[in-house]
């Protein structure tokens, strides 16, 4: 997990969901907006697509663990939401790492 100082609060989450730009890939969708604060990231695993709470928590932890090493490479002053799609259920950690970096590159959020 990321420290709470690097994760979005509820109000910030709602703001990004309402006003953010969207980028889609087969494994994720990413929504982001520019902000005055430091960069913050949240991972969402929707109950609609992933029924098991155990699987949702496992995927969320895997994605956070993949994001942690390269969070400093992400451009500053952005709020980012990363939402997991159903194909991620069967993905290995290495594949999650590749696809996560790929969506950040597509969105133009890496330095």
C-alpha positions in Angstrom: 0.0 0.0 0.0 1.0 3.6 -0.5 1.1 5.9 2.5 -2.1 7.8 3.1 -0.2 11.0 2.1 0.1 9.6 -1.4 -3.5 8.3 -1.8 -6.6 10.3 -2.7 -9.1 11.4 0.0 -12.8 11.0 -0.7 -13.4 14.6 -1.9 -10.4 14.4 -4.2 -11.6 11.1 -5.5 -15.0 12.5 -6.3 -13.4 15.5 -8.0 -11.3 13.3 -10.3 -14.2 11.0 -11.1 -16.3 14.1 -12.1 -13.8 16.2 -14.0 -10.9 13.9 -14.9 -9.5 13.0 -18.3 -9.8 9.3 -19.2 -7.4 6.8 -20.8 -8.5 3.2 -21.5 -6.5 0.0 -22.0 -7.7 -3.6 -21.9 -6.6 -4.0 -18.3 -7.3 -0.6 -16.7 -8.9 2.8 -17.2 -7.1 5.8 -15.7 -8.6 9.1 -14.8 -6.5 12.1 -13.9 -6.6 15.9 -13.3 -4.0 18.5 -12.6 -3.9 19.7 -9.0 -2.0 22.1 -6.7 -1.2 19.3 -4.2 1.5 16.7 -4.6 0.7 13.7 -6.8 -1.8 11.3 -5.3 -2.9 7.9 -6.6 -5.9 5.6 -5.8 -6.7 2.2 -7.1 -10.3 1.1 -7.6 -11.4 -2.5 -8.0 -15.2 -2.4 -8.8 -17.5 -4.8 -7.2 -19.6 -5.0 -10.4 -16.8 -6.7 -12.3 -14.9 -8.5 -9.5 -17.5 -10.1 -7.1 -15.1 -11.6 -4.5 -13.9 -9.1 -1.9 -10.8 -11.2 -1.4 -9.9 -11.0 -5.1 -10.6 -7.2 -5.1 -8.3 -6.6 -2.2 -5.6 -8.8 -3.6 -5.7 -7.0 -7.0 -5.7 -3.6 -5.3 -2.6 -4.6 -3.2 -0.8 -5.9 -6.2 -1.4 -2.7 -8.2 -0.3 -0.5 -5.2 2.9 -2.6 -4.8 3.6 -2.2 -8.5 3.0 1.6 -8.3 5.1 2.2 -5.2 8.6 1.9 -6.9 7.9 4.3 -9.7 5.6 6.8 -8.0 8.5 9.2 -7.9 8.8 9.0 -11.7 5.2 10.2 -12.1 4.8 13.9 -13.0 4.1 16.1 -10.0 0.8 17.9 -9.2 -1.7 15.3 -10.5 -4.5 13.3 -8.9 -4.8 9.9 -10.5 -7.4 7.1 -10.2 -6.5 3.7 -11.7 -9.4 1.3 -12.1 -8.9 -2.4 -12.6 -10.8 -4.2 -15.3 -11.8 -7.9 -15.4 -8.9 -9.3 -17.5 -6.5 -8.3 -14.6 -8.0 -11.2 -12.5 -5.8 -13.7 -14.3 -2.7 -11.5 -14.7 0.6 -12.2 -13.1 2.5 -9.5 -11.1 5.0 -9.0 -13.9 2.2 -8.5 -16.4 0.5 -6.1 -14.0 3.7 -4.1 -13.7 4.0 -3.8 -17.5 0.4 -2.8 -18.0 0.5 -0.3 -15.2 3.6 1.5 -16.6 2.0 1.3 -20.1 -1.1 3.2 -19.1 0.9 5.8 -17.3 3.0 6.3 -20.5 -0.1 6.4 -22.7 -1.6 9.1 -20.4 1.7 11.1 -20.5 2.1 11.0 -16.7 5.7 9.7 -16.5 8.6 12.1 -16.5 
